Amino acid sequence: MRLLRGRERSIDLSNTRDALRLKNFLKIARVSAYGAIIIDAGFAGQKVQQTREAGGDAEKVAYEEYGALIGGIAFAGAITAFFGPGLIILTAVGGISALGGAEFGRWIGELLYERISVYETALPSERKKQLLSDAALSVL
């Protein structure tokens, strides 16, 4: 908490021009972040599609890629909240933490896929039919 309080004091917004510059920077950063998330989600979807077309395990790739997407976003957001305002510092820290979070998320996605796969193989075939029946799916 001290780190955040110290950062608040280091930004001088008494000058209107500086406050306007900070507001514009935050607007650009927000739009850029959304754009990066959309592009990353598009690349993840493309990788899943390519794996499906190649005859690979597209479901596993989907768990890994979307786990990486969520992990990267979460980790980058959490880490950059504790660093001071500096475009170069925030860009470097955000990029590195997003890559680290993506690898962690990919690992979590792989573990989740393995757990679900084990559960599905242990499930009796009658129960699978019941879960996948038209009546059960129509409720959704």
C-alpha distance (Angstrom), angle and dihedral (degrees) to the residues before:
residue distance angle dihedral
M1 . . .
R2 3.80 . .
L3 3.78 89.4 .
L4 3.80 91.5 55.9
R5 3.80 92.9 46.2
G6 3.79 90.9 50.3
R7 3.77 90.5 51.2
E8 3.80 91.5 52.5
R9 3.79 90.7 55.1
S10 3.81 93.1 48.7
I11 3.81 93.8 62.4
D12 3.78 111.6 81.5
L13 3.79 109.1 -157.3
S14 3.78 97.5 165.2
N15 3.78 89.2 104.8
T16 3.83 112.4 76.4
R17 3.79 92.2 -146.4
D18 3.82 91.9 56.1
A19 3.80 91.9 47.3
L20 3.81 90.7 51.1
R21 3.81 91.0 47.6
L22 3.82 90.7 51.4
K23 3.81 91.1 48.0
N24 3.81 91.5 52.1
F25 3.79 91.7 46.4
L26 3.81 91.2 52.3
K27 3.80 91.1 49.0
I28 3.82 91.3 52.0
A29 3.81 91.4 45.3
R30 3.80 91.9 51.5
V31 3.81 93.6 50.6
S32 3.81 91.4 44.3
A33 3.80 91.8 51.3
Y34 3.81 92.1 51.8
G35 3.79 90.1 47.3
A36 3.80 92.1 51.0
I37 3.80 91.0 50.2
I38 3.81 91.9 50.6
I39 3.81 92.1 47.8
D40 3.81 91.7 47.6
A41 3.81 91.3 49.4
G42 3.81 89.1 50.2
F43 3.80 91.5 52.0
A44 3.81 90.7 48.3
G45 3.80 91.0 51.2
Q46 3.79 91.0 47.7
K47 3.81 91.2 51.8
V48 3.81 90.6 51.0
Q49 3.81 90.6 49.1
Q50 3.80 92.4 49.1
T51 3.79 90.8 49.5
R52 3.81 90.6 50.2
E53 3.81 91.6 49.9
A54 3.81 91.2 48.2
G55 3.81 90.4 53.3
G56 3.80 95.1 -111.1
D57 3.78 129.8 135.4
A58 3.80 98.5 -75.1
E59 3.80 93.3 174.5
K60 3.80 91.8 58.9
V61 3.80 91.5 47.1
A62 3.81 89.5 49.9
Y63 3.80 92.1 53.7
E64 3.80 90.8 47.8
E65 3.80 97.3 44.9
Y66 3.79 97.8 44.9
G67 3.80 90.0 42.9
A68 3.80 86.9 54.3
L69 3.80 90.6 48.7
I70 3.79 94.0 51.2
G71 3.82 93.3 41.3
G72 3.79 92.6 50.2
I73 3.78 93.4 49.9
A74 3.79 93.8 46.0
F75 3.79 96.2 45.4
A76 3.82 94.9 44.2
G77 3.80 91.2 49.4
A78 3.78 93.3 48.0
I79 3.80 96.0 46.3
T80 3.80 99.0 43.3
A81 3.80 90.6 53.5
F82 3.82 89.0 71.9
F83 3.80 99.4 50.4
G84 3.76 128.1 86.1
P85 3.76 125.5 -104.3
G86 3.74 109.1 -84.2
L87 3.75 124.1 126.6
I88 3.80 94.8 -139.6
I89 3.81 94.1 43.3
L90 3.80 93.9 47.0
T91 3.80 92.4 45.7
A92 3.80 93.6 50.1
V93 3.80 95.2 42.0
G94 3.81 92.2 43.6
G95 3.79 92.8 49.4
I96 3.79 95.3 46.4
S97 3.79 93.5 45.1
A98 3.82 91.0 47.1
L99 3.81 90.4 53.7
G100 3.80 91.6 47.4
G101 3.78 91.6 46.4
A102 3.79 90.6 48.4
E103 3.79 91.7 54.7
F104 3.80 90.7 47.6
G105 3.81 91.0 47.1
R106 3.81 91.0 48.3
W107 3.81 88.8 52.8
I108 3.83 91.0 48.9
G109 3.83 90.3 47.9
E110 3.79 90.9 51.6
L111 3.81 91.7 49.6
L112 3.79 90.9 47.6
Y113 3.80 91.1 50.4
E114 3.81 91.6 50.1
R115 3.81 92.2 49.6
I116 3.79 93.1 48.8
S117 3.80 91.6 46.0
V118 3.81 91.2 52.5
Y119 3.80 90.1 49.0
E120 3.82 92.4 49.1
T121 3.81 93.2 50.0
A122 3.80 91.4 49.6
L123 3.81 92.4 49.6
P124 3.84 113.5 101.6
S125 3.81 114.9 -112.7
E126 3.82 92.6 -120.8
R127 3.80 90.4 57.2
K128 3.82 91.1 48.1
K129 3.80 90.1 53.2
Q130 3.77 90.5 49.0
L131 3.80 92.5 49.9
L132 3.80 93.2 46.6
S133 3.78 97.4 42.5
D134 3.79 119.9 125.0
A135 3.79 91.8 -114.0
A136 3.78 92.1 55.2
L137 3.79 92.7 46.3
S138 3.79 93.4 47.2
V139 3.81 90.0 60.9
L140 3.79 88.9 62.2
